[in-house]
Every structure is written in structure tokens, then in C-alpha cells.
């Protein structure tokens, strides 16, 4: 395959949309941020994180929750989450720079264009919007984009490139799916809960009192018009109370067995009696139940061709972009055709076919390539784009709906398993990177 399959944790351009909800750590505090005396709240390998930076992130997160009409965590919980995110990002950026990873200006240009295109505006309009809404100057916006690109390249090198899915993994998944179809525990269920915590050393009378409290909560949750999520945010002792106690849609065997058993006979929307775990008494609500969806049998396939230039000591990324821009102009003016230029210039195995990559299923190309390709109309030529392989010029030839054969369905399963493995590997890598960093948390000055 010319471009190895590597569907990452996030699509290239979509990753940058978070910029509209996440401030740059060194940016100007937004109008909603608390304007108090600044001080250091954490140090990551001798690099400080200040109170003003955390306040700016918290204000931005609150605006996101409001825009999405979602309840925000309480102030201290949100602040802890924001600080953790800043610490993790700072440790990763430091690691990337230690490894000598760099992002050049043409890559930042492309990222800025992607963010603008995803928001259906020009780059000038994007800059004006973030300036007005967030107090983020164009320089700060570009610095944030550069950081996000650096984090992406670090993840590609340290996580994505190391994840492999074997034929045995695919066989095991398919076998498990067949077993799941006949196993009620494999149904996808979505549960919310309210926890009444029981201390480890609680006496029998205390435990009985807490059980009565849980039973009262269950009765109240069954009352007509009661919002279970609001009740969880008010009364639950669990850390997920800010999310209304929702635990997510997942296979029943990925929940604790006592939860699965407690909701087995419930109809959607019903409330369980309190069940006891090591943490305390749980009141459960069954939000949703459904059978796991099989991989789609029909997909939208794309057929594209490309010209790839690989930057080197003799050809910088900027020069490769300029060269491909010239190719694009010549093709559009009718001076030459795409296939001829691909055969003469592309540094890729597809050059002999005029750059033709053949019919491709979703997930076959790296996200940064596929995201741009998916936005093209048949016959349209992209602007030069930068991927982990080099600089590309893409032309979409045609699209079609196709029914997958057995081999293609297995490849779709392989891509899905790769996504899952990369998510797990990424979470572990984030924890390891944080653990290797020296992190010092500091109290506010008195």
C-alpha cells in the first residue's frame, strides 16, 4: 500500500478545531478569566504553569460547556482537569523538543487553512473570530497550531507507528463477535449511577443508615419528572457526578457484573434497587440497550491520484509546496496533465500508474491525507498538503458506493481494532510521559 493504513485518534484537521475551545497556554487571558494576581501553580521539569493560564483555560472550557448545553463540572473539579491537561501537554511538548522534532511554517499555514475550512470561513475571518472571542492574536493562534502539530508528530512516532494488528487479532475479534451474538452480556448498554459511598471502616449501623439513604434516592429517582442526571450531580459521591453519573455505552461484559445483573431485567428508563460494591451503594438507571452493530457491509470508496515529493537536504518542505503549487497551476491551465507530472516527478510507487492509488475504503490512508481527499469533489485538485510521508498534491477521480467482500470486511475490522489499540496505547503513553516528568504542584500564596 502506498500510504500505510494509520487511522489515528483524531482526524488531522478535526484535531485543530479544539483550538476554538482551548486557549494557548501562553495566550492572553480571555475577558471571562479571573484577573487576579498571577502566581505559579505547577512546575513541569522547571517550566512553570501560572494561575492566569489555568484561569484562561477554565473560562474557555466553561464557554464550551455552555455552547454545547452541557452541565459543567464544579469549579474545583474543572480546575483540576484543566491543570492536568496543561501538565500533560507541557511534558509532551518538552519530550518532542528533546527528540529534535520541529514544525516549519508551511505546515502551520496548512493547519490554519484546515481550521478555517472546517469552520467554513477564510483564514482572515478565523483570525478575526478568535481575536474577538478569545483575545487570541494571530501569532498566538499559530503558536498553538504549531504545538498541536508537534504533539501529533510525537504521537505518530511514539504511539501510532508501534501499534500492530495481526491476523490472529482479527480472527479473535470475529470469533468473539459470533459468541457475543448469542450472549446477553454482550449487548451494548448505557448505565447512569448514583453512588452513596460507604467508608471502609463503617460500622453496621452506619452501613444501614447509608443503605436507607440509597433507597430514598432510588424512590426519588422513580418520581415522575425527576431528572436522574440532576439528582446524580446533587447527591452522588462518585467522581463522574458532573456528567450526571453516566458511564457510557459499552458491552455489558465491560461493566462490573453486579451492574449488568442489576439492570438485566430493567426496561430502558427504569431504576434499580441499590446494589452494593466495594465503594458503597449504587442506584442504577438503564439509559439504553441495543445489540452491537456489525461492521458496515457498504462503504463509500474513493479513487484518487497524487504526486508525492519527499523533503530532503536538497528540497525543503517549502520548496516542495512551491513546486506542487506550480504543478497545480499548470494542470488547471491545461498546459499539462496530472498523470504526466506524476510519472515524471512523484517519489512514490504509484508514479508508474500516473499517481493512481486505486479504489480505497475509509481508513486506508493516513488521516491528514484522507481528510483532505474527502473534501474534494470529483476532478478537483487539492492544494499541497503535508503528511508524515512528505508533501502531496491530490486529485479525486471518482467516488462510489461499494459492497465489501470478505477480505475487505476483515480489513475494516483490522482498522477498527487498530483504532482501539491506539487509543489504549495513547492513554498508557500519556501516563508514562507524565510519570517520567518532574511535576511540582504549588499552593496559592497567602
N, C-alpha and C positions, 0 to 999 in steps of 0.2 A: 504494500500500500504506500502510495506516495507520501501521504500525510498520516502518520500513525494515529489510531483512534485514541483520543485522550479527552473525554468529556469531563472537564474539571468540576470543582464545587460550584462554580458560578460562570455564567457566560461572560465573555470578555467585556462587552460594553455594559451589561447589566450591573456588573460589579461597581462601576463608577457612578451609578445612579444613587448609591448610598451617600455620595458627596452632597446631595441636596439635603441630607438629613444628618450628616456627621461633619462637624467642623474640623478644620485643620488644627492640630494641637498647638501650632504657633500662631494661629489666626487671631484676628481682633475679636474680642468678646462681643456677642450679639446684644441688641438692645434689651433682650429679656434676661440677660445674665446678671447675677448679683454683683454689683460694683462695690466690693469690699476691699480692704487692704489685702494685697496679694501676699502669699507665702507658699512655701514648698510643702506639698502633701505626700510626695513619694520621690524616691531616687532609684533609678534603674541603671546599674553599672555606672554610677557617678553622674548620670544625666537626670536633671530634675523634671518633675511634673508639678505644675503650680495649681493653686486653688482656682485662679482665673480660668485656666484651661479646662478644668473639670466643670466649672460653672457653665462655661460656654457649651460644652458637650451636653450637660444636663438640660439646659434650656432648649437646645436643638432637639433632643430626644422627646421632650415634652410636647414640642410642636408637632413632631411626627405622630405621637400617640393621639393628639387632638385631631389632626388631619385625617387619621385613619379611624377615628371614633372608637378607639380602644382605651380601656382604663389603664392609667399609668401606675407603675409600682409606687409604693410610698417613697417619700423623699430620700430617706437614708438607703433603702434598698436600691433605688435607681442610681444613687450616687456611687454606691459600691460597685454596681455593674459597670458604670461608665469608667471608673478608676481602673477596674480590672482590665477593661478593653484597652485603655490607654497604656497600661503597663505591658500587656502582651504585645501590642503593636510596636511599642518602643523597643522591646527586647528583640523582636524580629527584624526591625529596621537596622538595629546595631549589628546583628548577625549578618545581614545581607551586605552591609558595607565592609565588615571584616572579611567577607569572602570575595570582595572586589567586584560585586555586581553593580552595574551602572545603567542608568537610563538616559538616552540622549534626547535632545529637544524635538526631533521629528516624531519620536514615539509619544511624547507629551502632546504634540499637535494632534496626532491621530486620536488619542484618548479624549481630548477636549471636543473634537469633532463628533466622536461617538456619543458622548454625553448629550451634546446639543441635538444630534439627530434623534436619539431616543426620546428626547423631550419635545420633538417637533419644533425646534427653533434654531436660529442661527447661532454661531459662536458668540457674536456680539450681544444677542438677546440673552444668551445664557449668562454671560459675564454681568450684564446689567441686572438680571434677576437675582443672582447670588449676592451681588453688591447691595441691592436694596433690601433683600430679605434677611441676609445673614451678616452683612458688613464684611463680606469676604472679597478682597481685592482680586483682580485677575492674577496677580503674582502668587497670592496665597492659594487660589484655586489650582493653578498649575503646579505649585509645590505639593499640594495634596494628591493630585493626579500622579505626579512622579513617585510619591511614596507608595501609592496603591499599585502602580506598575512594578515597583521594586519588590513589594510583598508578593505579587503574583509570580514574578520570575523566581523568587526564593522558594515559594511553594512548589512550583513546577519542578525545580531542581531537587528539592529535599523530600518531596512527598509524591507528587504525581508520577514522576519518572520511575519511581521504585515500586509502584503498585502493579501487580500482575494478576491476571485471572486465567487459570488453567482450564483445560478441557474437563478435568475432574471436578473443578468448582462448578462448571455449568451442569454437568451430569448430576451432581449432588443437589443443586437447586431444582432441577426438573423433577428429580425423584421426590424431593420434599414437597413440591407443589402438588404432585399426584396424591401424596399422603394427606396433605392439608385439605384437599377437596372432600375427603371423607372424614375429616376430624373437626368437630365443632370448635375445638380450642384454636383452630387456625383462622376462624372468622376474624375479620377486622372489626375491632370495637373501639369506641371512643368513650372514655370514662372521665368524669369530674369527681373530685372528692373534697370533703371537709374533714380535717384531722383534729381530733381532741387529743392532744399529747398527754401521755402518762409517764411521769418520771420513773426512772429505773427502780428507785428505792421506795416507790409509793406503797403505802400500807393498803390493806384490803378495804377499809372504809373509804380511803381516798379514791381507790380504783372504782368502787361502786358509785361514788358521787360523780366521777368523770363519765362513767357509763350512762348515768341518768342524764347528764348534760348532753351526751351524744344522742340519746333517744329523743330528747326535747328538740334538738336541732333537726333530726330526721322528720319529726312530726311537723315542725315549722316549714321544712323544705317541701312537704307534700301539700301545703296550703295553696289554694288557688291564687294565681297571680304572683307567687313568690319567685324572685329571680335567684336561682341557685348560685350563679356567679357572684352576685352582690353579697349573698349570705356567706359564701366562702371568703370573700375579701374582708368581711366584717369579723368572722368568728374562727376561721381555720388557723391552726398553729403551723401549717405546712409552709415551706418556703415558696411554693407555687401559688399561694393565695392571691397574689397580684394578678394572676392570669385566670382568676375565677376557679382555681383548682383543677383546671383542665389538664389531662395527662396525654392527650393526643390520640390520633387514630393509628392503631397498630394491631398486629396479630395478637390474638388472645394469649398465645403462649409467651409473649413478650411482657405480659403483665404478671404480677405476683399471682400465684394460683388462688390465693384466698379472694382476690379481687374478681378473677374470672368466674370462680364458683359462686360468688355473691350476686353477680349480675346475670348468671346463665338463664334464670327463669324470668328475668325482668323484661318488660316491654320497653321500647325506646321512650325515654322521658320519665320512667319510674325511678323511685328512690329506694335504696336498700335499707335494711336494718343495720345498725352499727356492727362492723366486723373488727376483730382485734388483731393487730400486728405488733411487732416489737416496738413500734413507735407510739402506739396508742389505739384509739378507736376511730374508724373511718366510716363516714356516711357517704355512700356512693350514688352517683346518678349516671344512668346509661344514656349517653347523648346520641350515639349512632351505632348501628351494627350492619355490616354488609360482607359479602363474600369478596375475597381478594380478586382484583381484576387480572385476567390473563394478559400477557403481552399482546399489543395490538397486532392484528393479522394484516392490516392495511396501513401503509405509511405513505407520506409524500416524499418522493425521491427527487433529487436534483442532479442535473448533469451540467457540469461546469468545466472550464479550462482555465489554466493560469500560466503566468510566467513568473518564475522564481529567480530572484537574484540574491546570492548569499554574500553578506558583507564580509570584507577581508581587509588586510592591510592596504590593498590597492583600491578598494571600493568601500567607502563608508556607507552607513545607512542612509545618510542624507543624499549622497551621490546616487545610490540605488533608487531612492524615491524620485529624484530628478529624472533619472533615465527612464523609469517606468511612466512618469508623467508625460515625457516626450513620446513614448510608445503610444500611450492612450490618445494623445492629440493626433498623432499620425494615423492611427486606426480610424478615429472618428471623422477625420477629414477625407478619408478614402485613399490616402497615399499608399497604404499597405494593408495587410490583413493580419488578424490576431495569430492565426496558426503559423504564418511565415515567421513572425517575430519570435514566437515561442520556440520553433525549431532552431532558429539561429542564436537565441540568447538564453533561454531558460536553463538553469542549472539544476534540473530535476529529471527523473526518469521518464516523465511524461512528455519531454520535449520532442521525442521522435513521433509522437501522435499529435503534434501541434498543441501540446499542453492539455489535451483532453484527459480528464480524470475519470470519465465513465459515470455510470449511474451510482449515486451514493445515497445510503439511508441516513436518517438523522443520527448524529453521534459519531459518524465515521471520521470526521475531521476535527482538528483542534478547535476549541470554542471561538478563539479570536478570528479564525478563518471562516468557520461555519456561520457565525453571527453576521458577518458582512455579506456572505453569499446569500443568506436567507432574505436579506433586504433588497436584493436585486430583482428586477423584472427580466424576463427572457430577452436576451440580446443586449442587456445593459452591461456596461463595464464599470467596475469599481474604481475608486481612487486607490493609489498604492496603500497597502496595509502591511503592518509589521507583525509577524508571528515569531514563535520561538525558533522557526526554521530559517527565517530570512524575510525579505520584502517581496510581496506578491502583487500581481495585477490579475484580477479575476474577471472573467466574463461568464455569466449564466447563459447557458444554451437553451435549456428547457426544463420543465417540471412535469411530473406525472404522479398519479395515484397507483400504487402497486401492491399486489398481494404477495406477502412474503412466503418464500418456500421454507422448508425445514431448516436449511443451513442458515438462511437469513434470520429466521426466528431465534436460532441459537446465538447468532451474533448480537441480536438485540438484547437477549438475556445477558450475554457477556458484558455489554456496555452498561446495563443496569447494575450488575454486580461490581463492575469497576467503580461506578459512582459510589456505591455503598462502601466499598473498601477504602476509597479515597477519603470519604467523609470520616471514617473511623481513624484512618492513618493521620489525617489532618488534626483531629482532636487530640490524639496522642502526641503528635509533634508539637502542638501549641503548648501542651502541659510540660513537655520535656524542655522546650526552649525557655519557658518561664522558670522552670526549676534550676536551669543552669545559670540564670542571671542572678546578680546580686540585687535584691529588692529591699528597700528600707521604707517603711511607712512612717509618716510623721504626724504628730498631733498638731492641731491648730494652736498658735501661740496664745497664751493667756493675757 
